[in-house]
Amino acid sequence: MEMTKAFLYGAAALVFMHGLIHLMGFTTYWQLAEIKELPYKTALLNGQWEVGDSGIRLFGALWLIATVGFVAAAYGLLTQQDWWQAVMWGAALLSLALTALDWTVAFMGVAINIVILALLIIMPRLPL
């Protein structure tokens, strides 16, 4: 397999997996399951911003939207759709905001979002 195809598949896998990880936020904040590493709470920004039960459900719904965006973007990237970059930009920026608001448990997501945003800048310059 040529290097650019391996890079393409690796990038799509990273984006797909990152998207699936967002299901943890949806599941937790909709109280569909308990996840030890991501406890239910109703405050963001390390407890500084109380959003209540309704606010945290909205926050959880945004995690689901990020999931759908990343999974769709990974598919679009692999199949070379015209729209994949716009969807990935939107999902990555949304995810960056979500992970920053939930920094205490989602700090690694910030780093992964920065990598994804860097890939979005680099990939158009690659001969894929």
C-alpha positions, 0 to 999 in steps of 0.5 A: 500500500502506498504511503498516501493511502496508508495516511488516508486510512489512518486519518479516517480511522482516527476520526472515526474512533474519535467520533465513537468516543463522543458517544461516552459524553452522550451516554453519560449526560443522558444518563443512559449508562454509568461510565466510571471515567466520565461521571454524571454532573450538571456543571461544566468548566470544572464545576464553575458553570452550573447548567442543570439537568436540562443543560447537561442533556443539551450538552450530551446531545451536542456530543451525539452531534459531534459523533455523527459529524466525525463518523460521516466525515470519516466516511466522506474522507474514505470515499473522497466526497466533496463535503468531507472537509466541511463536515470535519471542520464543523465536528472538530470545532464543536468537539474542541468546544465540548472537550474544553468545557469538560476539560477535567475528564476530556482533556485528551480530546482537546489534543486529538481535536488539535491533531484533526484540525492540523490534518485538515490543514495538511491533507489538501496539500497531499497527493491522495 
